[in-house]
């Protein structure tokens, strides 16, 4: 018996988790661009120069040195606008997704753990909420509250909390049936303490995965609202407004549309992949 | 008293005195469209004394209500009616707040050690958290001391449950229960998920600890051979009614009910069938 028990314990070597590191690298690039935008952007994102309108990217004929990704119809530098656009995209996604996550997850945890009337109230609220068409709801909300980043963040949080509430409620219900919840009770834990210190750590990987997904969704929603001009003013550089603007000139100045679109695509993809990667990484059983 | 069975199963004073205990669950499968669901009676008036400082086996087929009965003893379930006297106090009607100070004395070891140990907590935290709640230490040294009592080395304190084997996990479950120095431990089918050699080790360990610490244990099992090995007394449940009870040897030697007889017959014995032996002899 003794030799079985004292046998040295080895942790299995973990292979490099690409689902974790690839998205992290891209998000780090975008985050660095956002943080240090004034230092790395080659031009003022708002500076117009009608003499330099619709210049192609640096690798094509007719390009101007310094405008790496070309210019748009008002002669504004595409790369600089994309870098400043990252600021708005990340700011909105961080604040909106975190707010959505905290609000929705709390309701989901309460509904799933306590059951009974708290569950009935929260679940019915989710049902009613989900019956609204989300885009219409967002447009309506922004129309009422006025355009601006605050309205965009509020719209995202008010629409998408149901996603967290539903998923986390289901996950909490599964965990609440586990024996370790009963053993916490046997060990004298209060109900609220059991929820926070026993169940929450087991639901946290799902919450983080959803949070990452939500950050991606927030980037998209911000871009959509910018696209339809319901975000901040169209002068301000956002990926969505760049795409909207590039749409008009796609046949002769495709770069105005394509580069922000690729950035948006990669960022959203990175966030949702990162969610899965983190979930795997923090799962002690699979680690 | 609707059931005339004598509750006393030994001369030792009782830690638990259960009188006319009833429990039923709603049968949602047969719920009519309107009105309440019919109820399934799980425990039909159980009266029983659990003697102090002894190990009492509770045995029965699946569906006999033995686990349900055990969960009432540690008040994970509420009885419909009847008394559950723990050291003279009726704990059957207390609410959770009133129960909390008593829970230190009413510990439980679970059947499935994987799901009863929080997968996100280290072994040291699993053992010390209840100790901290009851102000009974809770340092790393306490965790290591508790691990030592169940024969696990100190470095296990820093491991997660999934890094342990089934037998080791069950030892952690035992360590958590005894760390509070309770007066009563419910052991619910604690070896049914383990392989035979781990079973023997865990049973021996529990028997030794019970003797050393003077614990009162209710040991639930469907396996009479395990009961015979470990317990002082045995209670046989069938469909929520006690059909046999008494000191292990008495019940095993002279079973009163057919249920006990059939459970006894199910014990695999190392005896050799005489006909088969005679046949082999003739060759």
Interface residues (C-beta under 8 A of the other chain):
Chain A: X1 X4 X5 X6 X9 X178 X179 X180 X182 X183 X184 X185 X186 X187 X188 X189 X190 X191 X197 X198 X201 X202 X284 X285
Chain B: X74 X76 X96 X100 X103 X104 X106 X107 X108 X110 X111 X112 X115 X116 X117 X118 X119 X120 X121 X129 X130 X133 X134 X151 X152 X153 X155 X159 X160 X162 X163 X165 X168 X173 X176 X180 X201
